[in-house]
Amino acid sequence: MIYNSNENIEVEIDWTEFMSRHDMSWSVRPLSWNEGAFIGNGLLGAMIYSEEHRSKRNVLRFVLGRTDVTAQRPDGKGFPVRVPIGELDLELEGMIYQPADIQLDLWNAELRAHLPTTQGEVRLRAFIHSEKNTLVVELNTSSGERTAKFQWYAYPDVDPVLKNADGINFNQYIPEMEVERGEQEGVRWGRQIYPSGEGCLTAWKEIELAPDYRVLVLTVAGGVAEGDLQHAVSTIQSAGTQTLDSLAESHRDWWHDYYRLSFVSIPDTRLEGFYWIQMYKLASATRAHHLLIDNQGPWLTTTPWPGVWFNMNVQMSYSPVYASNRLDIGQSLIRALDRNQEQLIRNVPEPFRHDSAGLGRSCSYDLASEVGTEVGNLTWLCHSVWRHYQATMDDELLRTLLYPVLRRSVHYYLHILEEGEDGLYHLPPTVSPEYGSFKQLTVRDCHYDLALLRWGCQTLLDICDRLAVEDELAERWQEVLDRLVPYPYDGQEGFLIGEDTPLEFGHRHFSHLLAAFPLHLIGDSEEDKEKIRRTLRHWIGQEGDLRGFSFTGAASIAAILGSGSEALRYLHTLMHLIKPNTMYREAGPVIESPLAGAEAIHELLLQSWGGVIRIFPAVPDEWSDAVFHQLRAEGAFLVSAVRKDGQTQWIRIESLAGEPCRIRTGWPTDRIASASDRSLAMKSCGDGIVELDLRKGEAATLYLQDEAIDFTLRPVAAQSHLCRFFGGNKPWRLYGLPLQD
């Protein structure tokens, strides 16, 4: 089939109006980390909220965080942990009264608030500059609040009422701190020094522009040396020489460019808002040149997990980066692996360091974590890098990072692999993450490790083919693929945790389904789908110990099966587990579950695995309309599509690398027409798949012949009562009360 005509796609998105649908809002001041307004630039962050205690009802807190501020325990045991660094408080003359009007403007990434008090009112605007480590707060006061003041508190000096507002965790190490204060060239500063010699330094300056109008600029340095002080002072002085308008403009420009990288609009306005807040959260939590995302980003609070976890947390945090076309965010993970390759080698026992590498469960940003019985974490992390590669087809990334690291990761498996009497290769007892954690349960032929080993061997062979490398281990990898024991399976319960280990109690993790998601080793045949479906239903049916990330995993797995309405129910369950500001916590905050929820939304709209791009593969029955623009598919394709009245209207696909383009549209293949700059060959491959002859840099628009098509991409109409749903807790909005017509 060969078709040719001019494409005519119009994109009509009023970004300011669209994003304002989903601004977080509070009519009552937020009172905890769970509902605070959060701002950040990938390194420096602030969580903004108040306190209900009578003595502190006049305080609006900016609880500060900087990702790289860590401290080593005095006994030298364990990894350096994240440390709270204090806060900037706006202390008002009167108590904050109702109703407040607080908005987190997503499009401009800034907080705006009108706070009535018992003595007057204040209006403020705040943002952390997108490219400068500077918090900017603009304050206007009425005459009754003219004496309102900003006060910086080192962490030891924070009032216990505020310090313990979000609970106490006795497992959390917080070092003793020596606090020094001073002033230099009109800039005030405070230094917090830990017994290890580590610490942080905060510098700030308040500029009064009128009796009722002032601006404060603040920065935090991740060290306490004289050079850190000088850098902090110069940062504040530089910010002070710029007008507020110029600072805000450059800050906004970065965010506007970031948001425009891709677009998603769906008829469930609450989920649509949740999605866009996760896009905001990603860029607030990390950037290409900053540290990788740990368990909670820059917004540290009481937690037993003040570090980085690798048995799903990091992998799930980065999962929405690839399809959303926000690959710059993913560079922070790549940089972390690249600069710590030698440490990954030191993580395995000395006899294996000549050819192996690994990563334990948790550590600091140096990736220093010895491998124990939880073996597969580095291999799974390599899968995230593989996803980044597939989104770019950057062979240099394969050559310099993924190939050497994955090769060593798989080689560690080869050292522990055992040949059984059945002639098959087996794995010794290892941990399936989160199953029987408190029992330290290990199982032979663990699904988690079998899947990762199988994926690793196949991917290494694929890399060698791609790079034309003749690796001496290639035959060994193929032998493992040929002789590796099948995934343990039971006809009633589905995939087992491992050999003779059924799912007998609650399991929060999908580690026994890793072959299906995210590795996509199985799932294309009807037999595979039935096995996955049986396992999914049994797993979720156990109920006990399910967590937020259980439901994001379940949603993505249901989407693989094409069960969009089931996936939607899992996502709606997640909405009951996240906090009003879309953060998530169990014993402490963990950032990955909401971010993985955004990836599950991608799975409903676009999937690409097994060499096939799938358009609207799992749209829920409840959704008649859906739109996405410039989502990324494997093979480095940018894909846009519009669905209206239950039917796909058109699909646009652009090739960035000239890779084979195979696409499942959901249309009869003999009725597909294409519009492009040249005549394109289109070949039917069976099973509803067509292959397009797209060259690098070319784009084509697909549509059904003889249909009246509107080639315009617009947002889906919003459910007005669910706009600005997040921020303060607003459960009544779900029911469309007459308050919001």
N, C-alpha and C positions, 0 to 999 in steps of 0.2 A: 504494500500500500504506500503510495507517495502522494502527499498533499502539499500545497503551497499557497499561502496567502499572507497578508500583512497582519501582524499581531496588533491588538489595540486595547491594551490593558490600562485602565485608569485607576490610580490609587487615591482615594478620597478619605484621608484621615486627618481630622482636626485634633492634633495630639493634645493640645491644651485642654480642649473640652473633654476628649476621651479619658485622659488620665485623671481629670478632676472627678470622674465617676467614683474613683477608687481611693481618693485621699482618705487617710485615716482621720477619724474625728472623735472628739470627746466633748460632751456637754457637761460632764462632771469630771473634775480633775482626776487624772490617773493616780492610783494610790499604791502601785507596786510595780516591780519589774515585769510582771505578767501582762500589764496593760499600759506600760510606759511607751512614750514616743521615742523611737531610736533613730539616730543619725550617725553617719560614719563615712570614712573615705578609704576603707580597706586596711587601715592601720590604727587610726585614732577614732574613737567612738564615744558616744554619750547616750545614756538612757535617761529620759526626762520624766519625772513623776513627782508626786507629793507624798504626804503622810497624813494619816487620820488622827494620830495622837494629838490631843488638845494643845500641847506645848509646841507643836511643829506645824500647825495648820496654816501658818504664815509663810511656809518655805516651799519653794519650787526647786527641786534638786536636779542638777546635771551630774549624774554619776558617771565619772570618767573611766575610760579604759583605753589601753594601748596594748596591742596584741603581743608585742615582743618583750614586755616587762615580765620577767620570770625570776625565780629565786631558787637556789639549791638548798636543800635541807642541811642543817648543821652536821648530821651524821654521814652525809655524803650518799645516803641511800636513796634510791628512786631517781626520777628525772627532775630537772628544774621545772617548777610548776608556775602557772599563771598567778599573778598577785594583784589584789585590788589596789588602786592608786589614789583613792580619795575622790573628792567631788567639789564642784562649784555650786554654791547655793545662792539663790536669789531670796533674800530675807526681807519680807514685806512688813510694812507697819501694821496692817490689819490682816485678819484671817481671810484666806481665799474663800470666796463665797460662790453661790450658785445663781444662775447657770453660767459656767465658764464656756468659752468657745475656743477650742484648741483644734487646729488642723495641721496634719502633716501633709504638705503639698508634695506629692510624689514627683510630678513633672519637673519641679524646680529643686527637689530634695532639700526642703527647708521647713522648719516648724514656724507656725504663726499662732499666737495665742492672745486672747483678750480675757483677762482675769479680773473680775470684780472682787473687791475686798470689803471688809467692814469699815475701811477708812477711805476708800476711793477705788481706783482701778489702774491697771497697767496693761500695756500692749507690748508684745515682744516678737521678735523674729530671730531665729537661730539657724545656723547651718555650719557644718564642718566642710571646709573648702575641699572641693573634689580633688585638687592637685597640690594643695599646700596643707601641711599638718597644723591647721589653725581652726579653732572654734571661734565663730563670730556670733555675738549676741547683741542685738539692737534693742534698746529699752526706751519706751515712752511711758511717763507716769502722769497721773493727775496730781493736783497740788497736795491732796491728802496722802499720797504715796511718794512724795518727793524725797523722803528720807530712806526709801528702799535701798538696799545695798547688796552688792555682790560680795560673797565671802568664800575664799578658797580654804578647804580643809584637807590637810594630809590625812591619810587613812586612819592613823591612830587617834586623830583629834575629832573624827566624826562622832557626833553625839550617839551614844548607844541606842537611843530610840530609833535613829535612822539606820545605823550600822546593822542592826539586827532585824530590820523591817521585813526582809525577805527570808528570815529564818537563820538558823545556825547549823552548820554542818561540822561536826567535830572531827570528821575525816580530812578536812581541808587544812593544809598547812599554810599559815600566814606568818611570815617572819616578824621578829621584833624590828622596829624601824627607828633609826635616829633621824630626827627632823631638823633641818637647818632652813632658815629663812633669810632673805636679803633683798636688796634693791640695787639695780645697776642701770644707769642711764635712763631712769624713769620707768624701768620695767621691774616689776616685783617678781620674786621667784621663791620657790620652796623645793627643797631637796630631801628625798626619802632614801636613806642608805640602809641596806640590809647587812646582817652579820657576814654574809659571803662577799661583801664588797659590791654587789650588784645594787640596783636601785633605779629610781627614775627622778626626773626633775620637771616641775611645772613652772611655766612663766606666763605672766599675763599683764595686761595694761588696760586701764579703763580711761576712756576719752570722753569728757563731758563737752557736748556740742551746744547745749542750751540747758537752762535750769531743769527742764523736764525731759531731756533727751540725751542719751549717752550710748556709747558703743564699747563693748568689751571684746578684746581679742586674747586668746589663750592658746598655748601649745604645751605639749608634753614630749619630753625627750626620753629615749629609752636607755639612759645611762646617767651617771653622776659625776663624770670627770669634768675638768675645767672646759674642755672642748665642747662637751654637751651643753654646759651653761652658756658659752659664747654663741653656740649655734641657736639655742632657744631664744636668747635675747635678740639676736639679729633677725630671727623669724618674726618676732613680735614687732620689732622696729620696721621691718619691711612691710608688714601688713598695715601698720599704722600710717604709713606714707601713702597708701592707696585709699581712694574713696570707697565708701561702702558699695556704691553702685558698680564700680569696676570690679571689686571682689565678687559681688553677686553675679555679675554678668559672665565672668570667666568660669565661675563655679557652675552656673546653669548650662553654659555651652557644652561642657563635658557631658553632663547628664542627658541633655537633649540628643546629642550624637549617640550616646549609649543606648537609649531607649529605641531609637529608630533602627537599630540593627535588625529587629524582627518585630512581628506583630501577631497577636492572638486575640480573637474575640469570640466568645461563646454565649449561648442564651442563658446560662446560669450565671447571673451577675455576681452572686456571692463568690463563686469559684473563680470567675474572671478577675474579680478584685484580689482574691487570694493569690492568683497567679502573678499579677503585676507587682504585688508587694514582695513576692519572692524574687522577682527580677531586681527590684530595688535593694532587697536584702543582700543579694549576691554581691553587687558592686559596693555595698557598704561594708561587707565583710572582708573582701580581699581584692587585690588588683594584681596585674601581671608581675610587678616589681616588689610585691609585698609577700609576707609569709602565707603559707597555705592555710586553709580554713580549719580551725581546730573545732572543739566541741561546741563553742558558742560565739565565735567571732569576737569583735572588740568589746562586747557588752558583758563583761565579767560580773558575776554575782555569786552568792553562796552555791558551792558545787562540790561534789566528790570527784569530779572529772576535770581538773584544771589543766588539761593538756590535749594531746592529739590521739585519737583512737582509729585503728585501721582494720578492724574486723567488720566494718560496714560504714562507719560514720563519715570518714573522708570521702570514700567512694560515692556515697549517696549524696553528700553535700555538693559534689561536682557534677552529679548526673544531669541536671538541667542545662548545663553550660553548652553542650554540644549541639543539640537540636535547636536551641534558642539562638544560635549563631553568635554567642558571646564568648568567643574563644580566647579573647584576651584575659578573661577571668581564669580560664584553665591554665594559663601560663604559670601561675603561682605554684600549682602542683608540679608541673614539669620542671620548674626551677628547683624545687625542693628535692626531687629525685636526682636531678643532674648534679647538684653541688654536694650531695651526700652519698655518692656511689661508693666511696671507700668505707663509709660507715655501714652501709648495707652489707658489705663483705664482712666487716668485723662482727656483725650480728649473729653469724653462724659459728658453730664450734670450730676451733682452730684447725682441726684436720681437714675441714671442707673449704677453707677460705681460698684455696688456690683456684677453685672453679665455681664457687657457689656464693649466693647472697640470700638474705632474708630479712624479715621484719616481724617483730613481735606485735603484741596487741596495742600497746600504748607507749607514749614517749613525749619528749618535747620536740621542738622544730628541727633538731639535729638528726632525727630518725634513729637515735641510739636506743635500740630495743632488741634484746636477744630473742632469737627464735626458740620457742619451746615446743609444746604439743599443738599449738595453733599455727599451722605451717603455711597456710595459703595466702596470708595477707598481702605480701609483696606481689604475688602473682595477680591477685585481684586488683591491686593498685596499677599494675601494668595494663590491665584491661581498660582502665580509665584513660591511660595514655594512648592505648590502641584506638579508643573512640575518638580522641583528639586527632590522631593521625588520619583516621578514616574521614573525618570532617574536613581535612586539609589536603590529604594525599601528599604530605611533605616528606619525601624520602629521606631528607637529612635528619628528621626526627627519628625515623627508624634506625638509621645507620649509627647515629651518635649516642642515642639514649635507649630506645626501647629494645633494640636487638641485644645489646650487651647485658642490660639489666634483666630482661626476661630470660635470656639464656642461662644466666647464673641462678635465677630463681627456680627454673625448671630443673637445673642440674642438682639442686639440693634435694628435690623430690627423687631424682634418679638414685641418689645415695641411699635413700631409705626404702626404696621399692623392693619388694620381696617376690620371689617366684614361688607360687604355690604348687601343691601336688597335682592340681588340675591343669598345670601348664600355663596358667594366666598370671599376670602381675597383680599383686595386691599391695595395699598400703598398711603399715602398722597402725596401732591405735593412735588417733589424733582427735583434736577437738572440733566439733561442729559448732561454730560460734553461737553462744547464748543458749544452747541446749544443755540443760543440767549444769549450768555454770557453777552454782554453789557446791555441786557434787564433784566438780572437776572431772566430769564424765568424758572419757575418751572412747572412741569406737573404731574398730577395724573397718577398712574400706569406707571411710566417711565420704558421703556424697559430695560435700563441700570440696574436699581435696581431689577426689576423682575428677570432678568437673573442671577444676582449675588446672589440673595436670593435663587433662585431655585438651582443653582450650590452649594451654601453653605450648604443647607439642605441635598442634596443628598450626598455630599462629607463627611459630618459629619456622616451620616449613614454608608457610606462605611468604614470610619475610625474605627467606633465602631465595625463593623464586622471584620476588619483586626486585631484590637487589643483585640478583645473579651471583649469589655467594654459594660456594661449595663448602659447606660446613662438615667437618669430620663426624659430627654427632647426628647428622640428618637421618642416617639409617637407624640409629638408636631411637630417635623420636618416632619414626614411622613404626618401628617394632613395638614401642609402647602403645601407640594408637591401635595397632593390630591385636595386641594381647592383653590390654588392660581390662580388668574385670568389669562387667557391666554395672551400672548403678543398681544398688540393691532396691528391689521393688516388691511390693505385695499387692496382689490383685484387689484386695479390699480397701487398703489404706493409701495405696499409691507409693511414691518413692519413700524409702526409709532413710533414717538419719545415717545409717551405716549397716554393716553386716549384722543381721539378727537384732537390729535395734529399731523397732517401730516407734512412732510418735506416741508415747504413753502418757505424757503430761504436757501442759501448756508450753508453747515454744514461740517466743516473740520474733525470732529471725526466720527469714526464708532461706537459710543456708542449705536446707535439704532440697531446695528447688533451684539452686544456682545454675544448673544446666539449662533450665528454661529461661530464667531471667536473673541477671542481665546477660548471660553468656550466649544465649540463643543457639546452643548446641543441639537442642531438640525443639520441636514446636511446629514444624511445617506439615508433617503428615497427620492424618486423622488419628492414627494410633498414638502418636506422641501427644496430641491434644487431649485425648481421652485420659491418658496417664497423668498429664498435668492437671486436668480438671479434677480428677479423683483426689489427687494429692492436695490441691488447693482447698477443696471442700472439707476434707478431713482435718487439715491443719487449722483453718479458721473455725471449724466446728468444735475444736477442743476448747476454745474460748480462753482458758486460763493463760495469763501472762502475755496477752496480746497488748501491743503498744502502738504508738502512732506510726512508726516505721513498718510495723506489721501490715497496716492497711494500705500504706503507699505501695509496698511490695505486692500485696494482693491485687491492688488496682492495676498495676502494670502487668501482672501475670494474667489477669482476666482479659486485659486488652489484647494480649498476644493471642488469646483464644477467640478474639472477636466479640467478646461478651461485654459490650460497652455499658449496658445498663447495670450489670453486676459491678463493673469497675466503678461506675458512678456512685453506687451505694457504699462502696469502700471509701471513696473520697468524701462522701457526706459524713461517714462515721469519723473520718479524720477531723472534720470541722468541729466535732464535739470534743476532740482531745487537745486541739491547739488552744493557745491562750487568746484573749481578745485582740492582742496586737500581732497575732500569727506566730508568736514565738511558741516554743514547746519545751516542756520540762517533765522529768520523772523525779528521781531523787535530786536532780539538778538540771539546769538547762542543757539541752542538746539541739543543735541547729539543723541537723540533717533531715529530720522528718518532714518539716514543712517544705524544704527545698526539694526533697524527693517527691513530694506531692505535686510540685510543678512539673517534674519529669513525667509523672503519671498522666497529667493532662496532655502533654505532648503525645504520649502513646495512643491516646484516643484519636488524635488528629493526623499523626504522621508516624510511621514506623519505617525503619530501614535496617534490615539485617538479612543475612543470607544472600546478599547481592541483589535484593529486590527492594524498591521503594514502594511503600503502601500508602495510598491516599485515603484518608478518613476510614481507617481499617476497623475502628471500634467506636463509632459515634453512638452514644446512647439513644435508645428509642425516643427518649424525651426531648432530644435536641433536633429540631427540624432545620436549624440554621447553624452554621459555624464558618469561621473565616481564619485563615492564617496567611502570613506573608513573610517570605524569606527565612523560613525555617531551614535548617541544614540537614541534609541526608548524607549517609555514608557514600563515599565516592566524590565528595566535595560538590554537592549540588545544592543550590538554593531553590526552594520549592514554595510556591504560593498556590492557594486554592480557595474556592468559595463554594459553600454548600447552602442551598436555599430550598425550602419546602421539601426537605428530605432527599434532595437530589444534588449531586455534584454538578456545578454549573460549568466550571472550567478549571484547568490546572496549568500553571506556568512553571517551567523547570529550566534552570540555567546551570550549565556545566562550567565549573571553575577549573577543572583539571583534565577534562577530556576522557574521563573514565567511561566504561560501558554503562549505559543508562537503561535499566530494566525497571519498569514501573507497572504496578497493579492499580488500575484506575477505578475498578468497580463497574465499568461500562462494557457493553459488548465490543469486543476488539475490532469487529468489522465495521463499526460505525464511528470510529474515532478519527477526527480530523485534526490537523496541526497547522498552526500559523507560525512562520519563522522567516528569517531573512533569505533563506535558500530552501530549495526542495529537500525535504528530509525523508530518508528511507525509514519505514516503520515496519517492524517484523513481529508477527504474533509468535509468542513462545509457549503458548498453552497455559492453562490454569489462570486465564484472565490477565496474563502478563504480556506487555509489548516492550520491544526494544527499540529505542530511538537512536538514530545516527547523529548524535550531538557531538560536535567538536568543542575543544576548549574555548571558552568565551562566548559560545553560542547559547541562545535561549529559544524555547518553543512554547507555544500555548496550545494546549489540547482541549478539545471540546467535542460534543456530539454533533454529527452532521444533521442538517435539517431541523435544528432546534433554534428557537429565538433566544439568543444569549445576551445578557447584560454583562459586558466585560469590565465591570467596575468592582473594585474592592472597597467595601465600607464596613465599619463596625456593625456588629449585630445590635439591634435595639436593646436598650437596657431595661431591666425590671426596676422601676424607679425606687421602690421601697427597699431594695437591696443595695442601692448605691451608698458608698461611704459606710459600709457595714462594719469594718474593722476599726480598731482603736479602743474606744470604750466598749463595754459589754452591752450589746443591743439585741437580745434574743427576740424581742417583740417584732423586730423587723422581718423575721422569718415568716410571720403570719400576715403580713400586709395590712396591719392595723390602719384604720382611717387617718392616723397621724401622717402617713406618707402616701398621698394619692398619686 
